[in-house]
Amino acid sequence: MLKLAYNTNGLRNMPLEEAIKQISNHNYDGLEISLHKQHFHPLDINIEEVKKIKSTLKSSGLALSDIATGCDDILSDDKFEPSIICKDSIGRKKRIELLVKTAEFAEYLGVDVINFATGFKSDKVSSNEAYDYLKQGINYLLLKCPNTTFALEPEPGMFIEKTEQAINLINEINNPRLMLNLDIGHVYCCEEDPILSIRKSIPYTRHIHIEDIKNRVHYHQIPGTGDIDFYTIFKDLIKYNYQHYISVELYHHADDWNNALDKSIKYLKQIEQHAREFSSMELVQ
């Protein structure tokens, strides 16, 4: 069975402990903790708070799929800044410090995957400079955090926004602990042939974000309400034996969280069932 999780950024208006309980109540297999000031800030949290989170997770019966670090205001009011590719070396160090601290807490919580994005390239930075900053930062993280897999998420408009760019970087760095965080919706926003891009990405993928998209606009919709062909995608995930978590990411629906939680799990479970029935028919033939 495919393992479905829910990202806590879709429940940002309630305490993290309550968010964990609500995800458990809706029968997800796991959850993805997303960095947010009101939930989990690695540079502003103490070990007692983390122990409480660990205890709540254990009581819930949910697995922690990973920790997502894409919060846009975790380090400043300037969205996604400072990034790992920003011009200012102090800013880059601040971002890397955040990722290192996240990896340390992730290990304590029993998960070895964190995902991250590159941020936006400033006009003050050339593409070559940004690429060098990115490689330097990633290589440092891989050295500093030997027990953590870093999953790079292509994000619309950011320096790395397409799966092919991420895969090229993964191949260049050539470390098994640098993999892809495949966001299905982002692929539909940015790529000419989404199904083919997803298919090519599966061998490199350590974690998946899932949401629906309408008209290629980057606005996270409840699965089943947009244009994405989840049936074909799930058939491919089953065919290529994807083993890791698929996290529903619906931060645009934080005010409608109960409906989003409920509809997403029901729809995706139904799609998986149909995809498996098709796969079984293929085997019989």
C-alpha positions in Angstrom: 0.0 0.0 0.0 1.1 3.5 -0.7 1.8 5.5 2.5 -0.1 8.7 2.9 0.9 11.5 5.3 -0.4 15.0 5.9 1.7 18.1 6.1 1.1 20.1 9.3 1.3 23.4 7.4 -2.3 22.7 6.5 -3.1 22.8 10.2 -1.1 25.9 11.1 -3.9 27.6 13.0 -3.9 25.1 15.8 -1.2 23.8 18.2 1.1 21.2 16.7 0.0 18.6 19.3 -3.6 19.1 18.2 -2.7 18.9 14.6 -1.0 15.6 15.1 -4.2 14.2 16.8 -6.4 15.5 14.0 -4.2 13.8 11.3 -4.4 10.6 13.3 -8.2 10.8 13.6 -8.5 10.9 9.8 -6.5 7.6 9.4 -3.4 8.8 7.7 -0.3 6.6 7.9 2.0 9.4 8.9 2.5 13.2 9.1 5.0 15.6 7.8 6.1 18.3 10.2 6.6 21.7 8.5 8.7 24.4 10.0 6.5 27.3 11.2 7.0 29.8 14.0 3.8 28.6 15.7 4.6 24.9 15.4 8.3 24.1 15.1 11.2 26.6 14.9 14.5 24.7 15.2 16.4 27.9 16.2 13.8 28.8 18.8 12.6 25.6 20.5 13.9 23.8 23.5 14.5 20.1 24.1 11.5 19.8 26.5 9.2 21.0 23.7 10.7 18.5 21.3 10.3 15.7 23.9 6.6 16.6 24.1 6.2 16.4 20.3 7.9 13.0 20.3 5.6 11.8 23.0 2.5 13.0 21.1 3.7 11.3 18.0 4.2 8.0 19.8 0.7 8.2 21.3 -0.9 9.0 18.0 0.5 5.9 16.3 1.6 8.0 13.3 5.0 7.8 11.6 6.9 11.0 11.0 7.6 11.0 7.2 10.1 13.8 7.2 10.5 17.5 8.2 9.7 20.2 5.6 11.8 23.4 5.8 10.0 25.5 3.2 8.3 27.9 5.5 8.5 31.4 3.8 9.0 33.5 6.9 11.0 31.2 9.2 14.1 33.4 9.0 12.9 36.8 8.1 9.9 38.8 6.8 11.5 38.8 3.3 9.9 35.6 1.9 12.3 32.6 1.7 15.2 34.7 2.7 18.0 34.3 3.4 18.3 31.4 1.1 21.1 28.9 0.4 21.9 30.8 -2.8 21.7 34.4 -1.5 24.5 36.8 -2.1 25.2 37.5 1.6 27.5 34.8 3.1 26.1 35.4 6.6 22.6 34.8 5.2 23.7 31.6 3.5 25.2 30.4 6.8 21.9 31.2 8.6 20.0 29.1 6.2 22.5 26.2 6.5 22.4 26.6 10.3 18.6 26.2 10.2 18.9 23.0 8.0 21.6 21.5 10.3 19.5 22.2 13.4 16.4 20.7 11.7 18.5 17.6 10.9 19.5 17.2 14.5 16.0 17.4 15.8 14.8 15.1 13.0 17.2 12.5 14.2 16.0 12.8 17.7 12.4 12.4 16.5 13.4 9.3 14.6 13.3 10.4 11.0 16.2 10.7 8.6 14.7 12.9 5.8 14.3 16.7 5.6 13.3 18.5 2.4 14.4 21.9 1.3 14.2 24.3 -1.7 16.8 26.6 -3.2 15.0 29.9 -2.8 14.8 32.6 -5.5 17.8 33.8 -7.4 18.5 37.5 -6.8 19.5 39.8 -9.7 22.7 40.4 -7.7 23.7 36.8 -8.2 24.6 35.2 -11.5 23.4 31.7 -12.3 26.9 30.3 -12.0 27.3 31.9 -8.6 24.0 30.6 -7.4 24.8 27.1 -8.6 28.2 27.2 -6.8 26.6 28.5 -3.6 24.0 25.7 -3.8 26.6 22.9 -4.4 28.8 24.3 -1.6 25.8 24.4 0.8 24.6 20.9 0.0 28.1 19.4 0.2 28.5 21.0 3.7 25.2 19.6 4.8 26.0 16.1 3.6 29.3 16.3 5.5 27.9 17.9 8.7 24.8 15.6 8.9 25.9 12.1 8.0 22.7 10.5 9.1 20.3 12.7 7.1 19.0 12.5 3.6 18.3 15.9 2.1 15.4 15.9 -0.4 15.6 18.8 -2.8 12.2 20.2 -3.9 11.9 22.0 -7.2 9.6 25.0 -6.6 7.9 27.3 -9.2 9.9 30.4 -9.9 12.9 29.3 -7.7 16.4 28.7 -8.9 15.7 25.0 -9.1 12.1 24.8 -10.3 12.0 21.7 -12.6 12.7 18.1 -11.9 15.3 17.8 -14.6 17.4 20.6 -13.0 17.2 18.8 -9.6 18.1 15.4 -11.1 21.1 16.9 -12.9 22.3 18.3 -9.6 21.7 15.0 -7.8 23.7 13.2 -10.4 26.5 15.8 -10.3 26.9 15.7 -6.5 26.5 11.9 -6.6 25.8 11.2 -3.0 23.0 8.8 -2.0 21.8 11.1 0.7 20.9 13.8 -1.8 17.6 12.9 -3.4 14.4 14.5 -4.7 11.3 15.8 -3.0 8.9 15.4 -5.8 5.9 17.8 -5.6 3.3 16.6 -8.0 1.5 19.9 -8.2 4.7 21.8 -8.9 5.4 19.5 -11.8 2.0 20.3 -13.3 2.7 24.0 -12.9 6.2 24.0 -14.5 6.7 21.1 -16.8 5.6 20.5 -20.4 4.9 16.7 -19.9 4.1 16.2 -16.2 3.4 12.5 -16.4 6.8 11.8 -18.2 8.6 14.1 -15.8 7.1 12.3 -12.8 7.9 8.9 -14.3 11.6 9.9 -14.8 11.8 11.3 -11.3 10.6 8.3 -9.3 14.0 6.6 -9.1 15.5 9.8 -7.5 12.6 10.5 -5.2 12.7 10.1 -1.4 9.5 11.9 -0.5 6.5 13.2 -2.4 4.2 16.2 -1.9 0.8 15.9 -3.4 -2.0 18.4 -4.1 -4.2 19.2 -7.0 -3.7 22.1 -9.5 -6.1 24.0 -11.7 -5.0 25.7 -15.0 -1.3 25.3 -14.1 -1.6 28.0 -11.4 0.5 27.4 -8.2 -2.4 27.2 -5.7 -2.7 24.0 -3.8 -6.1 22.4 -4.3 -7.7 19.4 -2.5 -6.9 16.3 -4.6 -9.8 15.5 -7.0 -10.8 19.2 -7.5 -8.2 20.1 -10.1 -6.7 18.9 -13.4 -4.1 16.3 -12.2 -4.3 12.8 -13.6 -3.7 11.0 -10.2 -4.8 7.7 -11.6 -1.9 7.5 -14.1 0.5 8.8 -11.5 -0.5 6.2 -8.9 -0.2 3.5 -11.5 3.3 4.6 -12.1 4.2 4.8 -8.4 2.9 1.2 -8.0 4.6 -0.1 -11.1 8.0 1.4 -10.1 7.5 0.2 -6.5 7.7 3.6 -4.8 8.2 2.8 -1.1 8.3 6.2 0.7 5.7 8.6 2.0 3.3 10.8 0.0 2.4 13.9 2.0 -0.7 15.9 1.2 0.2 19.6 1.3 -2.7 21.9 1.6 -1.5 25.1 3.3 -4.0 27.1 1.2 -6.8 25.2 3.0 -5.8 25.8 6.6 -9.1 27.4 7.3 -11.0 24.4 5.9 -8.6 21.8 7.4 -11.2 19.2 8.4 -12.7 19.1 4.9 -9.3 19.0 3.4 -8.1 16.2 5.6 -11.2 14.1 5.0 -11.6 14.6 1.3 -7.9 14.0 0.5 -7.6 10.7 2.2 -10.8 9.3 0.8 -10.1 10.4 -2.7 -6.4 9.2 -2.8 -7.3 5.9 -1.2 -10.0 5.4 -3.9 -7.5 6.3 -6.7 -5.0 3.9 -5.3 -7.6 1.1 -5.2 -8.5 1.7 -8.9 -4.8 1.9 -9.8 -4.1 -1.4 -8.1 -7.0 -3.1 -9.8 -5.6 -2.0 -13.1 -2.2 -3.3 -12.2 -3.7 -6.7 -11.2 -5.5 -6.9 -14.5 -2.2 -6.3 -16.4 -0.5 -9.1 -14.5 -3.3 -11.5 -15.3 -3.0 -10.7 -19.0 
